[in-house]
């Protein structure tokens, strides 16, 4: 029997939005590895009593991946957890990067990627249908790529008419980058372009703020926030006493 390793997406945080497949992988785990926030979430979902917990910092992805691969080779059943979907700015790419640079024997491990509901999908469902046309997702973090490249991608996505979803928009170590991103987008998009700040969707601390690009400010976001910027074909349906609905046309007029 081949060694096995699971890489699991836990969804955006609501218990109802974790898949049965992900729950099944957690039920088989001998070890759960991940950033403390996501490991805590996995524990709350229910894991075997004797499971060994390995919490690490969110900048230790490659070491975490190597550790999981080593555990698999020892005959254990490691489960590496990410929020949302593990293949969208999550641990799946770190695991395969470790395999590519590691010993040949790691390529015999049965690596099973378990998909999850990523934040942009849960946010879009809460807002209406802003992803009805073409869209892209961009991580605003420059920890693993230069800021000039981030800004260029923002500009090109806006010029292409894509709805843009921003992951990792703002942190204590990067307090000004979201405002820089908005400044870049204002060079291309109309001031009236809808912007949504969606924080902790599906969790008790959920907050939604909808504004325009002209009024958008970085201080409205943190690392639990997904920022969604509309395009020329994104429309707003106002509702009295409630947040408006956003939707993007399915066709380009």
C-alpha positions in Angstrom: 0.0 0.0 0.0 1.4 3.4 -1.0 2.0 6.1 1.6 -0.8 8.6 1.6 -1.0 12.3 2.3 -4.1 14.5 2.3 -4.2 18.2 1.6 -7.5 19.5 2.7 -9.4 22.8 2.1 -11.6 23.6 5.1 -13.7 26.2 3.3 -14.2 29.8 4.4 -15.2 29.0 8.0 -18.9 28.1 8.1 -19.4 24.5 9.3 -21.9 24.0 6.5 -19.4 24.8 3.9 -16.9 22.1 4.6 -17.3 19.1 2.3 -18.0 15.5 3.3 -14.8 14.5 1.5 -12.8 16.9 3.7 -14.5 15.6 6.9 -13.7 12.0 5.8 -10.0 12.8 5.4 -9.9 14.4 8.8 -11.5 11.3 10.3 -8.6 9.2 9.0 -5.8 11.5 10.2 -3.0 10.4 12.4 -1.5 13.9 12.2 -2.9 17.3 11.3 -0.5 20.0 10.1 -1.2 23.7 9.4 -1.3 27.3 10.5 -2.8 27.5 14.0 -6.0 29.2 12.8 -6.8 26.3 10.4 -5.7 23.5 12.7 -8.0 25.0 15.4 -10.8 24.9 12.9 -10.0 21.3 12.0 -10.1 20.3 15.7 -13.5 21.9 16.1 -14.8 19.9 13.2 -13.8 16.7 14.9 -10.7 14.6 14.5 -9.6 11.3 16.0 -8.8 11.6 19.7 -5.2 10.3 19.3 -4.4 12.6 16.4 -1.1 14.4 16.7 -1.3 18.2 16.2 1.4 20.2 14.4 0.8 24.0 14.4 3.3 26.2 12.6 3.6 29.8 11.5 1.9 30.9 8.3 5.3 31.6 6.7 6.6 28.0 7.2 4.7 26.4 4.4 7.6 24.6 2.7 8.9 23.1 6.0 5.4 22.1 6.9 5.0 20.3 3.6 8.3 18.5 4.0 7.3 17.4 7.5 4.0 16.0 6.2 5.8 14.1 3.4 8.2 12.6 5.9 5.3 11.5 8.1 3.6 9.8 5.1 6.8 7.9 4.5 6.7 6.6 8.1 3.3 5.0 7.4 1.2 7.7 9.1 -1.7 9.5 7.6 -0.9 13.2 7.6 -3.6 15.8 6.7 -2.3 19.2 5.8 -5.1 21.8 6.2 -5.7 25.2 4.5 -8.6 27.6 4.7 -10.8 27.8 1.7 -9.4 25.7 -1.1 -5.9 24.3 -0.6 -5.1 24.9 -4.3 -5.9 28.7 -4.1 -3.1 30.4 -2.3 -3.0 27.4 0.0 -0.8 24.4 0.9 -1.2 22.3 -2.2 1.4 24.1 -4.2 3.8 24.0 -1.3 3.4 20.2 -1.1 4.2 19.8 -4.7 7.1 22.2 -4.6 8.5 20.1 -1.7 8.1 16.9 -3.8 9.8 18.5 -6.8 12.8 19.4 -4.7 12.9 16.4 -2.5 14.0 12.7 -2.6 12.7 10.6 -5.5 10.8 8.3 -3.1 8.4 11.2 -2.3 7.0 10.9 -5.8 5.5 7.5 -4.9 3.3 9.0 -2.1 -0.4 9.0 -2.9 -1.1 12.8 -2.5 -4.8 13.5 -2.4 -5.9 17.1 -2.8 -9.4 17.6 -1.3 -11.1 20.7 -2.7 -12.8 23.3 -0.5 -15.1 26.3 -1.0 -12.7 29.2 -1.6 -13.4 32.6 -0.1 -14.2 34.3 -3.5 -17.1 31.9 -4.0 -18.7 32.3 -0.5 -18.3 36.1 -0.8 -19.8 36.2 -4.3 -22.8 34.2 -3.0 -23.3 36.6 -0.2 -23.1 39.7 -2.5 -25.3 38.4 -5.3 -23.7 37.3 -8.6 -20.6 39.5 -9.1 -18.7 36.7 -10.8 -21.3 36.4 -13.6 -18.8 37.4 -16.1 -15.0 36.8 -16.4 -13.0 37.4 -13.2 -9.6 36.8 -11.6 -8.1 36.3 -8.2 -4.9 38.1 -7.1 -3.0 37.9 -3.9 -2.0 41.4 -2.8 0.9 40.0 -0.7 4.4 40.7 -1.9 6.0 38.2 0.5 6.7 35.8 -2.4 6.7 38.2 -5.4 7.7 41.9 -6.0 5.1 44.6 -5.5 5.8 46.0 -9.0 4.5 42.7 -10.4 1.4 42.8 -8.2 0.6 46.4 -9.4 1.2 45.4 -13.0 -1.2 42.5 -12.7 -3.9 44.7 -11.1 -3.6 47.2 -13.9 -3.7 44.6 -16.7 -6.7 42.8 -15.1 -8.6 46.2 -14.8 -7.7 47.0 -18.4 -9.0 43.6 -19.5 -12.4 44.3 -17.9 -12.1 41.5 -15.3 -13.8 41.6 -11.9 -10.9 41.3 -9.4 -11.0 39.5 -6.1 -8.1 40.4 -3.8 -6.8 37.8 -1.3 -4.4 38.8 1.5 -5.3 42.5 1.1 -3.8 44.0 4.2 -1.8 43.0 7.3 0.1 44.7 10.1 3.3 44.2 8.1 1.7 45.5 4.9 -0.7 48.3 6.0 -0.4 50.5 3.0 -0.5 48.1 0.0 -4.2 48.0 -0.4 -4.4 51.8 -0.8 -1.6 51.6 -3.3 -3.6 48.9 -5.2 -6.7 51.2 -5.2 -4.5 54.0 -6.6 -3.4 51.7 -9.4 -6.9 50.7 -10.2 -8.1 54.3 -10.2 -5.8 55.0 -13.2 -7.9 52.5 -15.2 -11.4 52.2 -13.7 -14.2 54.7 -13.2 -14.6 56.2 -9.7 -18.1 54.7 -9.6 -16.8 51.1 -9.9 -18.4 49.0 -7.1 -16.0 47.7 -4.4 -17.0 45.2 -1.7 -15.2 44.5 1.6 -16.3 41.1 2.8 -14.9 40.0 6.2 -15.3 36.6 7.8 -18.1 35.5 5.6 -20.1 32.7 7.2 -18.6 33.2 10.6 -20.0 35.1 13.7 -17.8 38.2 12.9 -19.2 38.5 9.3 -19.2 42.1 8.0 -19.9 43.4 4.5 -19.3 46.9 3.3 -20.1 48.0 -0.3 -18.8 51.3 -1.6 -17.2 52.7 -4.8 -13.6 52.8 -5.9 -13.4 56.5 -5.3 -14.4 56.0 -1.6 -12.6 52.7 -0.9 -10.0 52.9 1.8 -7.5 50.2 2.8 -8.4 50.6 6.5 -11.7 48.8 5.8 -9.8 45.5 5.3 -7.7 43.0 7.3 -6.3 39.5 6.5 -9.8 38.1 7.1 -11.3 40.3 4.4 -11.7 39.5 0.7 -11.9 42.7 -1.4 -13.9 42.5 -4.6 -13.6 45.1 -7.3 -16.2 45.2 -10.1 -15.8 46.1 -13.7 -17.6 48.2 -16.2 -20.3 45.5 -16.5 -20.9 45.1 -12.8 -24.3 46.4 -11.7 -25.8 47.4 -8.4 -29.3 46.7 -7.2 -30.2 49.0 -4.3 -32.3 47.7 -1.5 -33.9 49.8 1.2 -32.4 49.1 4.6 -30.1 46.3 3.3 -26.8 46.0 1.5 -27.3 46.2 -2.3 -26.9 43.2 -4.5 -24.0 43.2 -7.0 -24.1 41.3 -10.3 -22.0 41.3 -13.4 -23.6 40.9 -16.8 -23.2 37.5 -18.5 -22.6 39.2 -21.8 -20.5 42.1 -23.0 -22.9 44.7 -24.6 
